[in-house]
Amino acid sequence: MAAAEIKTVNLALQGGGAHGAVAWGVIDRLLEDDRLKVDSISGASAGAVNAAALAYGLHIGGPEAAREKLTELWRKISEVGAVFSPVKAPSLNGDFDKFLGGLTLDYSPAYQMFELFTRTLSPYQFNPFDFNPLREILEACIDFDSLRHCTATRLFLSATNVRTGKVHVFETKDACVDAVCASTCLPFLFKAVEIDGEHYWDGGYMGNPVLFPFFYKAEASDILIVHINPLDRDEVPKTAPGIANRINEISFNSSLLRELRAISFVHKLLDAGWVKDEHRDRLRNVRIHSIRSDLALTSLSVASKFATDWPFLTRLRDAGRDIAETWLAENFDHIGARSSVDLRAMFEEDETGGNVSERGAEG
């Protein structure tokens, strides 16, 4: 019997706080599939945490070590979160949480106090020593000196330069605990992270995650995006937490959608033959794939992004594994052949002049 064809992909991992545990589940299932190999990884915010652990695991022992490293990382996040997180997930029942409209978490006294505190005082006031529990978690799980010499995969971590407002990408050679903390730096919780004289906030603001490094520095032409922030919602939010959460989702998706629109435009140029033959090689016709793990998160409250209870995190992990299982069954054959996302449907105007819904990305 002939050996199964191995297909190579680039992974693009979105951020979303504790909801990044869904991406952990997706990655865990992808690593089980010996038909897949990861060329490069791009991550922002919680996606950067997953990306760093994934890259380090692949570096020290391949897919199985990467699975173990991700489990170790999220276990430590849960243990530390038991002490420092302002949110506990009391019911762990998705239907119950949905029925209450997320009131179990968004309106919990602890979370309300946390919201008031962080919106009134800056981290320069309430956290003058810049304590960040994620730092010790990362240092315990990842040997960054070793990771900087990783050849098993390429790593791209995005952060937002506070001074210029532009995205900055830390590559494998730049990997360090500060780079991951910069990519996860929520400005209302932590001081901006200073690296080489520049200051950085969460990468999700300007690159969630960035795709352009794949065009220039990755060998694979297939990009698999693991979504965490919902692209669209059926209902208009009416509560204050719901409105704030939707604004956050829109802003954290905007940079990704801009890059996808640019890719769609390049596809259109190439398909229409509008590019001269001597210039076609300069425009890489990448293939886009999308695992919509965000669809499993639409019923969860914004406060649940801070919930680190182990049963809650493993429930999200298991949901991610199921989503990846379904995606592989439906889309594996598309890898290396064509995009499984209809970018044209995402961005072309419909007959009424409005944009077709981003549901075109559900492939």
N, C-alpha and C positions, 0 to 999 in steps of 0.2 A: 504494500500500500504506500502511495506517495505521501511524503511528509506534508503537513498542512502549510499553506502559504502564510508567511509572517508579514503582517502589514504594519507599517510605521506611521505613527501619528504624533502631532504636537498637541499637548494639553493646555487649555486656557482655563484657569480656575478663578472664578469670581469669589469675592468676599461677602460676608454677611454675618459676622459674629458667630455665635454658637450654631447658627444654621449651616455653617460650613461643615458640620458633621454629616450633612447629607452628601456633600462632595466627597468626604472621607469614604462613605459607603460606595459611591460611584467608582472612585479610584480603586477601592478594595476589590470590587467585582472585575474591573478592567484588568487588574494585575493577575487575577486568576486565569485569564484567558491567554494561553500560550501562543495564540495566533497574533497577538498584539505586542508591539514594542514602542516605547516612548522615546521619541527623538529629543524634543525640547519641552520645557514647561514654563508657562508664564502665569504668575499669580499676583493678586493684589489683596491686601488686608488679610482676612482669614484664608483666602486663597494662597497668599504668600506663605503662611504658616504650613498649610498642606503641601505646598510646592517644595519648601525647604526640606520637610521631613521625607517626602517622596524621593527627592533627588538624593538625599543622604542615604536612604535605605537602598536605593538602586546602586549607589556607589559602593557600599560596604558588602552587599550580598545579593543583589538582584531583586526580582519581584517579591519573593517571599520575605526577605529582610525589610523591604519597603512596607509591606503589609504590617509586619510586626512593629516597625518604627511608628507608623501612623497610629496604631492602637495604643502604643506606649504614650505617645504625645497626647492623645485625647483623654486617656486615663488620668494623666497628670493635670490636664486642664480641668477635669472634673474634681480632682482632689483639691487643687488650689482654689477652684471656684466655690467649693463648699465653705471656704473661709471668707472669701472676698466678694463673691457675686451678690448684687443687691436683689437678685430674683431667684426664687425657688419655684419649680414647676410642680404644683400641688396635685393635679389630677392625672397628668400624663395621658389624658384621653382626648384624642383629636376631636371627636364628635362633641364632647362636653365643652371643650374650649371654643369650638366653632359656635355652639349653641349660645354661649354666653358672650359671643362677639369679642373674645379676648379679655373680658373684664377681669378674669381670674388673675391676670398678670399685669396688664396696663394700669389697673386701678388698685393694685395691692399697695398698702401703706408704705412698705419698704421701697417699692419702685417709685412711688410718688415723691417720697423724701429724696431719693436719689436724683430724680429729674429736677426737683426744685433746687437742690444743692448744686448740681453741676451747671445749671442754667444761671445761677446767681453769682457763683464764685468761679474764677478761672483756676486751672491746675497750678498756675504760678502762685496762687494764694493758698489753696487747700492741700496741694501736694508739692511743697517747695523742694523736697529732696527727690522728686520725680520717681517715686517708687512705682514699678511696673511688674506685677507678678508674672507676666508672660516672659519676661527676660530670663528668670531663673528656670522656667519650664524649658525654654529653648536651649539654654546652656546645659541642662541635664540630659536632653534628648539628642542633641546634635553637636558633633565635633566640627565646628566651622573651619578650623585650620585644615582639616582633612577634606571637607566639602569643597573648598576652593580649588582642589586638585581633581575634582570629579570629571571623569571622561565618559561615564555611563549615560549621561544626558546633559543637556544645556539648561541653564536656569536663568530666568528673567523675572526680577521682582520690581514692581513699580511703586513709586512713592511720589507725592506731590511736593514740588519745591515751593515753600511758603513765599519766598521772595519773588520768584518769577511767575508763579502760577502754572508752570509747565510740569509735565511728567518727567521723572528721572527713572531710568531703568538700571538697576543693579544686576550685573551678570554673575556668572559662576565665580569668576576670579575676584569679585567684590563681596562674595557671600560672607556675612558676619551677623552677629546677633543684632547689631545696630540697624543693619539694612532691613531685617525682618520687622523689627520694632518700628522703624520709620514707616514701612508699608502698612502697619496696623495702628498707627498713631491717630486716635480720635482726638481732635483738638480740644474738646470740652472735658477730656479725662486726663490727658498727659501733655507735658511740655513738648514742643516740637523737638524732634530728634536731630541733633547736630552731627553731621558727617563731613569732614574736610571743609569746614567753614560754612557749609550750607545747612539750612534747616528744613525739615521735611514733616509733612502730615500724611495721613492715610492715602494710600495709592488709589483707593476707589474713587476719589474725586476727579482724577484726570486719566485714569487708565484701569478699568475694572473688568478684565485685565487688559493689558496692551497686547495687540496682535502683530504690530509692525516688525518686531524683532524676528518673528518667524520668516518674514519675507526675505530678510537679508542674511540671517545667520543659521537658519535651520535647513536641514537637507530634505525633510519630509514636506510634502505639499498639502497634506491633509491636516486641518485644524479642527480639533474637537473641543467645543466650548461647553463647560459645565456651568450652567446658569444657577444662581442662588437668588438673585433679586428678581422678582416677578416683572416681566415685560409689560403685561397688560392685566387688568382686573375688570370683572364684569360690572362691578358696582362702584359708584362714586362714594368715597368715604365721607361720613357725616360727623364722626367724633373727632375730638382734638388729637388723640393719639393716632387715629387712623389717617387723618390728613397729614400729620407730620411724617408718618411712616411712608405714605405714598410719595410725598415730596422727596424723601430720602431714596426711595426706589428709583424714581425718575432720574434724579441727579446722578446716582451711582450706575445707572445704565447708559447715560447719555454718551459717554466717551466710547463705549463699546459699539453703540448704534452708529456713531459717526464713522468708526472704522469699517463697520460692515457695509455702510452706504458707499464708502469709497471703493471697497472691494467689488460691490455690485456694479459700480460705474465702470471699473476696469473690465469686468466680465462683459459688460455691454459693448465696450469698445472692441474687445477681441472678437466677440461673437458677430458683430456687425461688420468686421473687416475694416474698421476705421483706423487701424494702426498699420503703418507701413511695415513690410516684412523685415526690414533691417532694424526695426525698433521693437519687434514683438518679443524678442528674447529678454528685453529689459523689464517687461511686465509679466510678473509671475502669476500664472492662472491657478491660484490656490483653490482647494476644495474645502468648503465649510460644512461642518457637522455640529449638531446642537443636542446636548442632553438636557432636557428641560426639568431638572430637579427642582426648579423654583415652583413648579406646579403643585408640589407636595407641601409647600410652605405658605400658600396664600391664606389659609385659615388660621395661621398662628399669629399671635400678637407681636408687636414690635418689641415689647419687653422680653419676649422669649429669646431674643438674640443674646440676652445676658444670662440665660438659664443654662447651668452646667451640670445639672443632676445627671448621674450616669445612666439611669433608665431612660431619661429624655434623650440624651445624646445617642445612645445605642438604638433607640427607636428611630431617630433620624438616619443613623447609619444604615439600618436595615431597609428603610424606605429608599435610600440611595442605591443600595444593592439591587433591589427589585426594579428600580427605574433603569439602571444600567443593563440588567438582564433583558428587559423588554427591548431596550434600544439595540443591543447587540443582535438579538433575534431578527429585528426588522431592518437594520441598517448596516450590518457588518459588510455585506457584499458591496456597498457603495464606496467603502474606503478604497482609495486608489483608483476609483473609476469616475465618480462624479460626486458633486455636493449632495447631501441629503437635506439641505436647507434651501428653500426657494427664496433667494435674496430679492429677486425681482418682485415677488409677491409682497415682500415686506415693505418695499420702498416706492414702487410705482403708484401713481395716483389712480384711483378708481374713476369711474365715469362721472361721479358727482363732484370730483375735484378733491375729495378727501383721501387720506392715506389708507391703504389696505392695512388691516390689523396686523400687528406683529405675530399673530398666530401662525403666519407663514414660517415661523422659526421652530415650530413644534416637531419638525422631522427628527 
